[in-house]
């Protein structure tokens, strides 16, 4: 009997799978290359790659070419994987901040509703909307890109008019927000609503995006470049005349553009958020010269195109040009002086052009300029005469947004050029990135009109060495990213409402001190600032004055499953939600529970199973596999807050904790999830001394393990989780401790410890742990109470009345913090249910808030 031929699709799948496995191994080797390249000297020891689209230029100049080739090598592998349909193995895009991850689901919409909306649009707004048809519905699109396109084609006459038209589309629900930033109420990124896209493409028959060589976008007025499209397909139209040329996803661009006088928009560069979109011009300057022959060009983008070393002098002939985007042209070394002839230019972006050494003197002639990004202060050539800030202040009277970078070889010439900023009288937004060491004190006299200031890699220890509240009266938004700042100073009087602090490992400022300085604060973002761990920001690193208090958001309940009569997982999750319990701790990664938590927004503290600690400590690959299976597989639908490596482990197993934590942290970092905090949970008996609280110290046996653990937590900005049970302290010393002291019901001070007064045992235990951590270098490490509760039956003082009093008082108290640390304490109550299969004393089965039938053991209020 003959064996039938194997299914061709199955053969293809096997071959592609085998090729993909090889590619994965190659990517590992490329990763090793990247790890080695990261050891090369950086521009600043205090640089920080935040993933922000405007803050990633730390590579030293002499190493840029090497790094670019390494990136291209990795990009080539990614493209190969994409071409064989294995995108599920591609690396996830790194994210700048959790505060920028608020993707909103599409609002329900019907085709009929959309058609009715379309009927209400005027002709101009319909033209604006039709441009959206080329973008796939799921893609995050920068609003500014769309407005520049409208402006280039003449659909709108100004950027402000474009914003008004966009807001109309947004208010009508025809576009939806994407990556909305917590610190800003405006929409910077958007997506096309799927139903809207279908109506534009199908009902109206407008051009369509098919992509990946499967089709083309057909529009007689516009040329859209797509992957797999041959240059012959680019020569349609009468005399090759197009209103716009737009590169959708073509990587190697070769097109034929005649010297047309009607072409208004050329978008050859990158428009997608992803930096992995590699683009090169085939023919390089020849193609650029053809583009620059389009005399009526109003919008030109070469953003992110590789291997462009210079811009032809012919750019000066584009007398109608309004927008020029050269961002991330990493090989660009020089700008022509003819750029000063672009007298109508309103927007110029030169940021991330790392090889530029100075600005042409002629940039100072651009009197219409409103936005200038990537302006270099200083020059590496002593005899050169570059454009200075004084030139901009004199000529560019319309400049309202300026992004400057200090020179890589010298900060300024003989004078302190930054002092000229005060002369830019209409400036509203200013970003300064320091690269290298400042040669003078960087004090900034700011223009009175300035409302937003973004300081990156500041080279001084005190904020007051840069700006002062008395000279920053109009300042409402202050962003500080990277650098050497250690203090915000002691002078109050700031009018700042929004403060963003990122990658400030040396900055120390208590929360109460911050509010003493910035009394008008309404929004704070703190991201990767290890010494600011006591700021009461949520899991996204955000504090918002208008949101519910952090204390209410940070009360969780431990969910144990040692019972044969407990409710199904989905009913348990519903019980959490119906009781306004915003966080859950589970003691091992039960996938049924994690599945039930998808999309609920309930924060999760997830324990690593104790039996795996030796393997995690010795085998990084085992830790990585655990993270992939139990965290990455459920993220971001499940909101992970902590990974707890070891729950109150015995002394003999303590040696595994730190290496296991390090390997779990490395595994999370490798997949861009290092915002999930890694820690361990300890009992009170790690302390050798706990009274008075200020004398708290680890026992001699534990200190050898706890000291490096605490120091690691300080380094990564993670808290120490602690099991705090005043009940057991009380029952073991009933003669020396009053029950009111344990139940938060003492009428006054029970323990006076220096300047701190203690009215309850919970605070005393927590502060003793704080004192112990301070003694081993952990003064910046905060405590999260991983479990705390009171039994309702089975032992002395274990009554429902006492349990209710303790738990309710605990919920009400933790928002105040402790005498040593008066900031909210994230706390998990033990436990959700009475669990009838728990071993040990009877009280172990009676810590629950609910019976297995979901009825309350005693009444409690979480909100």
C-alpha positions in Angstrom: 0.0 0.0 0.0 1.4 3.4 -1.0 1.7 6.0 1.7 -0.1 9.2 0.6 1.9 12.3 0.2 2.1 14.5 3.2 -0.1 17.6 3.2 1.8 20.4 1.5 0.6 22.9 4.2 1.9 20.6 6.9 5.2 20.3 5.2 5.5 24.0 4.9 4.6 24.4 8.5 7.3 22.0 9.5 10.0 23.7 7.4 9.0 27.1 8.6 9.0 25.9 12.2 12.5 24.4 11.8 13.8 27.6 10.2 12.2 29.6 12.9 14.0 27.6 15.6 17.3 28.4 13.9 16.4 32.0 13.7 15.5 32.0 17.5 19.0 30.6 18.1 20.5 33.3 15.9 18.6 36.0 17.9 20.1 34.6 21.1 23.6 35.1 19.6 22.6 38.6 18.4 21.4 39.3 22.0 24.8 38.3 23.2 26.3 40.7 20.8 24.0 43.4 22.1 24.9 42.6 25.7 28.6 43.0 24.9 28.0 46.3 23.0 26.1 47.6 26.0 29.4 47.5 27.9 30.9 50.1 25.6 31.2 53.6 27.1 28.1 55.8 27.0 27.8 59.5 26.6 26.8 59.8 30.3 27.0 57.4 33.2 23.7 58.7 34.3 21.9 58.1 31.0 18.7 56.2 31.0 17.0 54.5 28.1 13.4 55.0 28.9 11.9 53.7 25.7 10.6 57.2 25.2 10.4 58.2 21.5 12.5 61.3 22.3 15.1 60.0 24.7 17.4 57.3 23.4 20.7 58.8 22.3 23.1 57.5 25.0 25.5 55.7 22.6 28.9 57.3 22.3 29.6 58.8 18.9 32.5 56.5 17.9 30.4 53.4 18.5 27.2 54.5 16.7 28.1 52.7 13.5 28.8 49.4 15.3 25.5 49.7 17.2 23.6 50.6 14.0 24.9 47.4 12.2 24.0 45.3 15.2 20.4 46.7 15.1 20.2 46.1 11.4 21.3 42.5 12.0 18.6 42.0 14.5 16.1 43.8 12.3 17.0 41.4 9.4 16.2 38.4 11.5 12.9 40.0 12.5 12.0 40.6 8.9 12.9 37.0 8.0 10.6 35.8 10.8 7.8 38.0 9.6 8.1 36.8 6.1 7.5 33.2 7.1 4.6 34.1 9.3 6.1 33.6 12.7 5.5 37.0 14.2 4.5 35.3 17.5 8.2 34.8 18.2 9.1 38.5 17.6 10.3 40.4 20.5 7.7 42.7 22.1 8.2 46.4 21.8 9.6 47.9 25.0 7.3 50.4 26.7 8.3 53.9 28.1 6.0 53.8 31.0 3.0 52.0 32.4 1.5 55.5 32.7 1.4 55.4 28.9 -0.3 52.0 28.5 -4.0 52.9 28.8 -5.2 51.5 25.5 -9.0 51.8 25.5 -11.3 49.2 23.9 -13.2 50.2 20.8 -16.6 51.7 21.7 -19.5 49.6 20.3 -20.5 51.0 16.9 -22.7 49.9 14.1 -22.2 50.5 10.4 -25.6 52.3 10.3 -24.5 54.6 13.1 -21.2 55.4 11.3 -23.0 56.1 8.0 -25.3 58.6 9.8 -22.2 60.3 11.3 -20.6 60.5 7.9 -23.7 62.2 6.5 -23.2 65.0 9.1 -19.6 65.8 8.1 -18.8 68.9 6.0 -16.5 68.5 3.0 -13.3 69.4 4.7 -13.9 67.1 7.7 -14.7 64.3 5.2 -11.4 64.9 3.4 -9.6 64.7 6.8 -11.4 61.4 7.6 -10.7 59.8 4.3 -7.0 60.0 4.9 -7.4 57.5 7.7 -8.5 54.7 5.3 -4.9 53.8 4.5 -4.0 52.9 8.2 -4.9 49.5 9.5 -7.5 49.7 12.3 -5.2 48.2 15.0 -2.2 50.5 14.4 -1.4 53.3 16.8 -1.0 56.5 14.8 0.6 59.7 15.9 -1.9 62.6 15.7 0.8 65.0 14.7 1.6 62.9 11.6 -2.0 63.1 10.4 -2.2 66.8 11.0 1.0 67.4 9.1 -0.4 65.4 6.2 -3.5 67.5 6.2 -1.4 70.6 6.3 0.8 69.4 3.5 -2.1 68.7 1.1 -3.8 72.0 2.0 -6.8 70.3 3.6 -6.2 72.6 6.6 -4.4 75.9 6.6 -2.6 75.6 10.0 -1.6 73.1 12.6 -4.1 74.6 15.1 -6.9 74.2 12.5 -5.8 70.6 12.1 -6.0 70.0 15.8 -9.6 71.4 15.8 -10.6 69.1 13.0 -9.0 66.1 14.7 -10.9 66.9 17.9 -14.1 67.0 16.0 -13.4 63.5 14.6 -12.5 62.3 18.1 -15.6 63.9 19.8 -17.8 62.1 17.2 -16.2 58.8 18.0 -14.7 58.3 14.6 -11.3 57.8 16.0 -10.4 56.2 19.4 -7.5 56.9 21.7 -4.5 54.7 21.8 -1.6 54.9 24.3 -3.3 57.7 26.2 -0.8 59.2 28.6 -1.9 59.5 32.2 -0.1 62.9 32.7 -1.9 64.5 29.7 -5.6 64.5 29.0 -5.0 65.1 25.3 -4.9 62.3 22.7 -1.5 62.0 21.1 -1.9 58.6 19.6 -5.1 57.2 18.1 -6.5 54.3 16.2 -9.1 54.1 13.4 -12.3 52.5 14.7 -12.7 49.2 12.9 -16.3 49.9 11.8 -15.3 53.4 10.6 -12.4 51.8 8.6 -14.8 49.3 7.0 -17.2 52.1 6.0 -14.4 54.2 4.4 -13.0 51.2 2.5 -16.1 49.3 1.5 -19.1 51.6 1.5 -17.3 54.7 0.1 -14.9 52.7 -2.1 -11.9 54.7 -0.9 -8.4 53.4 -1.1 -7.6 50.4 1.0 -4.6 49.1 2.9 -3.8 45.5 2.0 0.0 45.4 2.6 2.7 42.7 2.7 2.7 42.4 -1.1 -0.9 41.0 -1.3 -2.3 44.0 -3.0 -2.0 47.7 -3.4 -3.6 50.9 -2.4 -5.4 52.5 -5.3 -5.9 56.2 -5.4 -5.3 58.4 -8.5 -4.0 61.4 -6.6 -1.7 59.6 -4.1 1.1 57.1 -4.5 1.3 54.6 -1.6 4.5 52.5 -1.3 4.1 48.9 0.0 6.3 46.0 0.8 6.8 43.7 -2.2 5.8 46.5 -4.7 8.2 46.8 -7.7 9.4 50.2 -8.9 7.3 49.7 -12.1 4.2 50.0 -10.0 5.3 53.4 -8.9 5.1 55.0 -12.3 1.3 55.4 -12.6 -0.4 58.6 -13.4 0.0 61.4 -15.9 3.6 62.5 -15.9 4.0 60.7 -12.5 2.1 63.6 -10.8 0.7 62.8 -7.4 -0.6 65.0 -4.6 1.1 62.8 -2.0 3.7 60.0 -1.9 3.3 58.0 1.3 5.5 55.0 2.3 3.2 52.5 4.1 5.7 49.7 4.8 8.3 49.6 2.0 11.8 49.0 3.4 14.0 49.6 0.3 12.5 52.6 -1.5 13.0 53.0 -5.2 10.5 55.2 -7.0 10.3 57.4 -10.0 9.1 61.0 -9.3 9.0 63.5 -12.1 9.7 67.2 -11.5 6.0 67.7 -10.8 4.7 71.1 -9.6 1.7 69.6 -7.8 3.3 67.1 -5.4 2.7 68.5 -1.9 3.5 65.6 0.5 6.4 63.1 0.5 6.4 60.8 3.5 9.2 58.3 2.8 10.3 57.8 6.4 8.9 55.8 9.3 5.4 56.6 10.5 4.9 53.6 12.8 5.8 53.7 16.5 8.0 50.7 16.2 11.7 51.5 15.7 12.2 48.1 14.1 10.8 49.4 10.8 14.0 49.6 8.7 14.0 51.9 5.7 16.7 52.6 3.1 16.6 54.7 -0.1 17.8 52.8 -3.1 19.9 55.3 -5.1 20.2 57.5 -2.0 21.0 61.1 -3.1 19.7 60.6 -6.7 16.3 59.8 -5.2 16.5 62.7 -2.8 17.4 65.1 -5.6 14.3 64.0 -7.5 12.2 64.5 -4.4 13.6 67.9 -3.8 12.7 68.9 -7.4 9.1 68.9 -6.4 9.0 72.7 -5.9 5.5 72.8 -4.3 6.4 70.4 -1.6 4.9 71.4 1.8 5.6 68.3 3.9 8.7 66.1 3.7 9.5 63.3 6.1 12.7 61.2 5.9 12.3 60.0 9.5 14.3 57.0 10.5 15.8 56.4 7.0 19.2 54.8 7.2 22.4 55.7 5.3 21.5 59.3 4.5 24.7 61.2 5.2 23.8 64.6 3.8 20.9 66.6 2.6 21.4 68.1 -0.9 21.6 71.9 -1.2 18.6 71.7 -3.4 16.4 71.6 -0.3 16.7 75.4 -0.3 14.5 75.5 -3.4 11.4 74.2 -1.5 10.0 77.6 -0.9 6.6 76.3 0.1 7.9 73.7 2.7 6.1 73.9 6.0 7.2 70.6 7.7 10.6 68.9 7.5 11.1 65.7 9.6 14.6 64.3 9.7 14.3 62.6 13.0 16.4 59.5 13.6 18.5 59.8 10.4 21.3 58.3 12.3 23.9 58.6 9.5 23.2 62.3 8.8 26.4 64.3 9.4 25.7 67.7 7.9 22.9 70.1 7.0 23.3 72.5 4.1 23.3 76.2 4.6 20.5 76.4 2.0 18.1 75.3 4.7 17.9 78.9 5.7 16.0 79.6 2.5 12.9 77.7 3.8 11.2 80.9 4.9 7.8 79.3 5.3 9.1 76.4 7.5 7.1 75.9 10.7 8.2 72.5 11.9 11.8 71.1 11.9 12.8 67.9 13.7 16.5 67.0 13.8 16.4 64.9 17.0 18.3 61.6 17.2 20.6 62.7 14.4 23.6 61.7 16.4 26.3 62.5 14.0 25.4 66.1 13.6 28.0 68.4 15.3 26.4 71.8 14.8 23.5 73.7 13.4 24.1 75.8 10.2 24.1 79.5 10.9 21.3 79.9 8.4 18.7 78.1 10.7 18.5 81.4 12.5 16.8 82.9 9.4 13.8 80.7 9.8 11.5 83.4 11.1 8.2 81.3 10.7 9.5 78.4 12.8 7.2 77.3 15.5 8.6 73.9 16.5 12.3 73.1 16.5 13.6 69.7 17.8 17.1 68.5 18.1 18.8 71.9 18.1 22.5 71.5 19.0 24.0 74.0 21.4 27.8 74.3 20.9 30.3 73.2 18.2 33.2 70.8 18.0 35.1 73.1 15.6 36.6 76.2 17.1 36.6 78.2 13.9 33.1 77.4 12.9 30.2 79.9 13.3 27.1 77.8 14.0 23.6 79.0 14.7 23.3 80.1 18.3 20.3 80.4 20.7 20.7 84.2 20.4 20.1 83.9 16.7 16.8 82.0 17.3 15.7 84.5 20.0 16.3 87.4 17.6 14.8 86.0 14.4 12.4 83.1 15.3 9.9 85.2 17.1 7.1 82.5 16.5 9.1 79.7 18.2 6.9 78.1 20.8 8.4 74.6 21.2 12.2 74.0 21.4 14.1 70.8 22.0 17.9 71.3 22.5 20.8 69.1 23.1 24.1 70.3 24.5 27.1 69.8 22.2 28.9 66.5 22.5 32.4 67.9 22.4 31.7 71.2 24.2 28.7 72.7 25.9 28.9 76.3 24.5 31.4 78.7 23.1 32.9 81.3 25.5 29.6 82.5 27.0 26.9 80.5 28.7 24.6 80.1 25.7 21.7 78.7 27.7 21.3 82.1 29.3 19.9 83.2 25.9 16.7 81.1 26.5 15.1 84.0 28.4 15.1 86.0 25.2 12.8 83.4 23.5 9.8 85.3 24.6 7.0 83.2 23.1 8.5 79.8 24.1 5.9 77.5 25.7 7.7 74.2 25.8 11.4 73.5 26.3 13.3 70.2 26.4 17.0 70.1 27.2 19.2 67.0 27.0 22.7 67.3 28.4 25.3 65.0 26.7 28.7 64.9 28.2 29.9 67.1 31.1 28.7 70.7 31.4 31.5 73.2 31.4 29.6 75.8 33.3 26.8 75.8 35.9 23.6 75.0 33.9 21.4 77.7 35.5 18.5 78.5 33.2 16.8 81.9 33.1 13.5 80.9 31.6 11.1 82.9 29.4 8.0 84.1 31.3 5.8 82.3 28.8 7.2 78.8 29.5 4.6 76.3 30.8 6.4 73.0 30.2 10.1 72.1 30.9 11.7 68.7 30.3 15.2 68.2 31.7 17.1 65.1 30.6 20.4 63.9 32.1 20.8 67.1 34.2 24.5 67.4 35.1 24.0 68.9 38.6 23.0 67.6 42.0 20.3 70.1 42.9 17.3 71.2 40.8 17.8 74.7 42.2 21.1 74.9 40.3 19.1 74.7 37.1 15.8 76.5 37.8 14.2 78.4 40.6 10.5 78.8 41.5 10.7 82.6 41.5 11.8 82.6 37.8 9.4 79.8 36.8 6.0 81.3 37.7 4.2 80.1 34.6 5.7 76.5 34.7 2.9 74.0 35.0 4.6 70.8 33.8 8.0 69.7 34.9 9.6 66.5 33.6 13.0 65.3 34.9 14.6 62.2 33.3 18.0 60.7 34.1 21.0 62.6 35.3 22.7 63.4 38.6 20.0 65.1 40.6 20.0 64.2 44.3 17.7 66.9 45.7 14.9 69.1 44.6 16.1 71.8 47.0 14.3 73.5 49.9 12.6 76.4 48.2 8.8 76.1 47.8 6.5 78.3 45.8 6.4 76.2 42.6 3.2 76.4 40.6 3.9 73.0 38.9 0.8 70.8 38.6 2.4 67.8 36.7 5.7 66.2 37.8 7.3 63.3 36.0 10.4 61.7 37.5 12.1 59.0 35.5 15.4 57.1 36.0 16.6 59.3 38.9 18.5 56.7 40.9 20.2 59.3 43.1 17.2 61.6 43.9 15.9 61.5 47.4 12.8 63.3 48.5 10.1 62.3 51.0 6.5 62.5 49.8 5.6 65.0 52.5 8.6 67.1 51.5 7.6 67.0 47.8 4.2 68.4 48.6 5.7 71.0 50.8 7.7 72.2 47.7 5.0 71.7 45.1 1.7 72.6 46.7 -0.2 72.7 43.4 0.6 69.1 42.3 -2.3 67.2 40.7 -0.4 64.5 38.9 2.9 62.7 39.6 4.6 59.9 37.6 7.6 58.1 39.2 9.4 55.5 37.1 12.6 53.7 38.0 13.6 56.0 40.8 14.9 53.5 43.4 15.1 56.1 46.3 11.6 57.4 45.7 9.9 54.1 46.6 7.9 55.7 49.4 6.0 57.9 47.0 2.4 56.5 47.0 2.2 55.8 43.3 0.1 53.0 42.0 1.3 50.0 39.9 1.7 52.2 36.9 4.0 54.6 38.9 1.2 57.2 39.0 -0.3 59.4 41.7 -3.4 61.4 40.6 -5.0 63.8 43.0 -8.4 63.2 41.4 -8.3 59.4 41.7 -9.4 57.2 44.6 -6.9 57.2 47.5 -4.0 54.8 47.2 -4.9 53.2 50.5 -8.3 52.0 49.1 -6.5 50.8 45.9 -3.8 49.0 47.9 -5.9 46.8 50.2 -5.8 43.3 48.9 -6.9 39.9 50.2 -5.0 36.6 50.1 -6.8 33.9 48.2 -6.0 30.4 49.6 -7.4 27.3 48.0 -6.9 24.6 50.7 -10.5 23.6 51.0 -12.8 21.0 49.4 -15.9 23.2 49.4 -14.7 26.5 48.0 -16.5 28.4 45.2 -15.4 28.1 41.5 -12.6 30.4 40.4 -14.8 32.8 38.4 -17.2 33.2 41.3 -14.3 34.1 43.6 -13.2 36.8 41.2 -16.7 38.1 41.1 -16.8 38.2 44.9 -13.6 40.3 44.9 -15.1 42.7 42.4 -18.5 43.0 44.2 -16.8 43.8 47.5 -14.5 46.4 45.9 -11.3 44.4 46.7 -8.8 45.7 44.1 -5.9 43.3 44.7 -5.3 39.6 45.3 -2.4 37.5 46.5 -2.2 33.9 45.3 0.3 31.4 46.6 1.1 29.7 43.3 0.3 30.3 39.7 -3.0 28.6 39.4 -3.9 29.0 35.7 -7.6 28.7 36.2 -7.5 31.7 38.6 -5.3 33.7 36.3 -7.7 33.0 33.4 -10.6 34.2 35.5 -8.7 37.4 36.3 -8.2 38.4 32.7 -9.5 41.9 32.0 -10.8 42.5 35.6 -8.1 45.0 36.6 -7.6 43.3 39.9 -3.9 43.6 40.9 -2.1 40.3 41.5 0.7 39.4 43.9 1.9 36.0 42.7 4.1 33.6 44.7 6.8 31.3 43.3 6.3 27.8 44.5 8.8 27.0 47.3 9.9 23.7 45.9 11.3 25.3 42.8 13.6 27.8 44.6 16.7 25.7 44.3 16.1 25.3 40.5 15.4 29.0 40.1 18.5 29.9 42.0 20.8 27.7 39.9 19.2 27.8 36.5 18.3 31.1 34.8 16.6 29.2 32.0 14.2 27.6 34.5 13.3 31.0 35.9 12.8 32.3 32.4 10.5 29.4 31.5 8.4 30.0 34.6 8.0 33.7 33.8 7.1 32.9 30.2 4.5 30.3 31.3 3.0 32.0 34.3 3.4 35.7 33.7 4.1 36.6 30.1 1.3 34.2 28.9 -1.3 36.2 30.8 0.1 39.8 30.5 -1.3 42.4 30.0 -4.8 41.0 30.5 -3.8 40.2 34.0 -2.4 43.0 36.1 0.7 41.6 37.9 2.1 43.7 40.8 4.5 41.5 42.6 6.3 38.2 42.1 7.1 36.8 45.6 10.1 34.5 45.6 9.9 32.6 48.8 7.1 32.8 51.4 8.5 32.9 54.9 11.1 30.3 54.1 13.1 28.6 56.8 16.7 29.6 57.6 18.2 26.5 55.8 16.6 27.6 52.5 17.4 31.3 52.7 20.5 30.8 50.5 18.3 30.3 47.5 16.2 33.5 47.8 18.6 36.1 46.4 19.9 34.2 43.3 16.3 33.1 42.6 15.1 36.7 42.8 17.9 37.8 40.6 17.1 35.2 37.9 13.3 36.0 38.0 14.1 39.7 37.7 16.4 39.1 34.8 13.8 37.0 33.1 11.1 39.7 33.5 13.6 42.4 32.3 14.4 40.3 29.2 10.7 40.4 28.1 10.1 44.1 29.1 8.2 43.3 32.3 10.6 44.6 34.9 7.9 47.0 36.1 6.5 43.9 37.9 8.3 44.1 41.3 10.3 41.0 42.5 10.6 40.4 46.2 10.3 37.9 49.0 8.0 37.6 52.0 9.5 37.4 55.5 8.2 36.8 59.0 8.7 38.9 62.0 11.2 36.3 63.3 13.8 37.5 60.8 14.3 40.2 63.5 16.7 39.5 66.4 15.6 42.7 68.1 12.3 44.5 67.7 11.8 46.6 70.8 11.8 49.5 70.8 11.0 49.9 67.0 14.1 52.1 66.5 16.3 49.3 67.7 15.0 46.8 65.2 17.7 44.6 63.7 18.0 41.3 61.8 19.1 38.3 63.8 22.7 37.4 63.4 21.7 34.2 61.5 19.4 36.1 59.2 21.5 39.2 58.5 23.9 37.4 56.2 21.0 36.7 53.9 18.8 39.7 54.5 21.4 42.3 54.0 22.2 41.4 50.3 18.4 40.8 49.7 17.6 44.3 51.0 20.4 45.9 49.0 19.1 44.2 45.9 15.6 45.5 46.5 17.0 49.0 47.0 18.9 48.7 43.6 15.8 47.6 41.6 13.3 49.8 43.5 11.2 47.0 44.9 9.6 46.6 48.3 10.2 44.0 51.0 7.1 41.9 51.6 6.4 41.2 55.3 4.0 38.9 57.1 2.7 41.0 60.1 0.4 39.3 62.6 0.0 41.2 65.9 -2.3 38.4 66.9 0.5 35.9 67.4 2.7 38.5 69.2 -0.2 39.2 71.6 -1.1 35.6 72.4 2.5 34.7 73.1 2.8 37.6 75.6 -0.7 38.3 76.9 0.7 39.4 80.2 2.9 42.1 78.7 0.7 43.3 75.8 -2.8 44.8 76.1 -5.3 43.5 73.6 -6.3 47.0 72.7 -2.7 47.7 71.6 -3.0 44.7 69.2 -6.5 45.6 67.9 -5.8 49.3 67.1 -8.2 50.4 69.9 -5.8 51.9 72.5 -7.0 55.3 73.5 -3.5 56.8 73.5 0.2 56.3 73.2 1.4 52.9 74.5 5.1 53.0 73.4 7.1 56.2 73.1 10.3 55.7 71.1 12.2 59.0 70.7 10.1 61.3 68.6 7.7 58.5 67.5 4.6 57.6 69.5 3.0 54.1 69.0 -0.6 53.5 69.6 -0.8 50.0 68.0 1.4 46.9 67.7 1.1 46.7 63.9 3.0 50.0 63.4 5.6 48.9 65.9 6.3 45.7 64.1 6.5 47.4 60.7 8.8 50.2 61.9 11.1 47.6 63.6 11.5 46.1 60.1 12.2 49.5 58.7 14.9 50.1 61.3 16.5 46.7 60.5 16.6 47.5 56.8 18.1 50.9 57.4 21.0 49.3 59.3 21.9 47.2 56.3 21.6 49.8 53.6 17.9 49.6 52.8 16.7 53.1 53.9 14.9 53.5 50.5 13.1 50.1 50.6 9.4 50.3 51.5 7.4 47.5 53.1 4.4 45.9 51.6 2.4 43.8 54.2 2.0 40.5 52.3 -0.5 39.1 54.9 -2.1 40.2 58.1 -5.2 39.0 59.9 -6.9 37.8 63.0 -8.6 34.4 63.5 -12.3 34.3 64.3 -12.3 30.9 66.2 -10.1 28.1 67.6 -7.9 29.8 70.1 -7.7 32.5 72.9 -8.9 35.9 71.7 -9.9 34.3 68.4 -13.5 35.7 68.2 -15.5 37.2 65.4 -15.8 40.5 67.3 -12.0 40.7 67.7 -11.4 39.6 64.1 -13.8 42.2 62.8 -12.3 44.9 64.9 -8.7 44.1 63.8 -9.4 43.8 60.1 -11.7 46.9 59.8 -9.3 49.0 61.9 -6.4 47.7 59.7 -8.2 48.7 56.5 -8.9 52.2 58.0 -5.4 52.6 59.4 -3.0 51.7 56.6 -3.6 54.9 54.6 -1.9 56.8 57.4 1.3 54.8 57.4 3.5 54.3 60.4 5.2 56.9 62.7 8.6 56.3 60.9 7.0 56.2 57.4 3.7 58.2 57.3 2.8 57.0 53.7 0.1 54.5 52.8 1.1 50.8 53.3 0.0 48.3 50.7 -1.5 45.5 52.7 -3.0 42.1 52.0 -5.5 40.7 54.4 -5.3 37.0 55.3 -7.5 35.4 54.0 -10.5 35.3 51.7 -12.1 32.0 52.9 -12.1 29.7 55.9 -10.2 26.7 54.4 -11.2 23.4 55.9 -8.2 21.4 54.6 -5.4 23.5 56.1 -3.2 21.6 58.5 -2.1 22.8 61.9 -4.0 24.3 64.8 -7.7 25.0 64.5 -7.2 28.8 64.1 -5.4 28.1 60.8 -8.7 27.2 59.3 -10.5 30.3 60.7 -8.8 33.3 59.2 -11.3 33.8 56.4 -13.4 36.8 55.7 -16.0 34.6 54.0 -17.4 31.1 54.5 -17.1 28.7 51.5 -20.7 29.5 50.6 -19.6 33.2 50.1 -21.4 34.5 53.2 -19.4 36.9 55.4 -17.9 35.5 58.5 -18.4 39.0 59.9 -19.3 42.3 58.2 -16.5 44.3 56.8 -16.2 47.4 54.5 -13.4 47.8 52.0 -14.4 51.2 50.5 
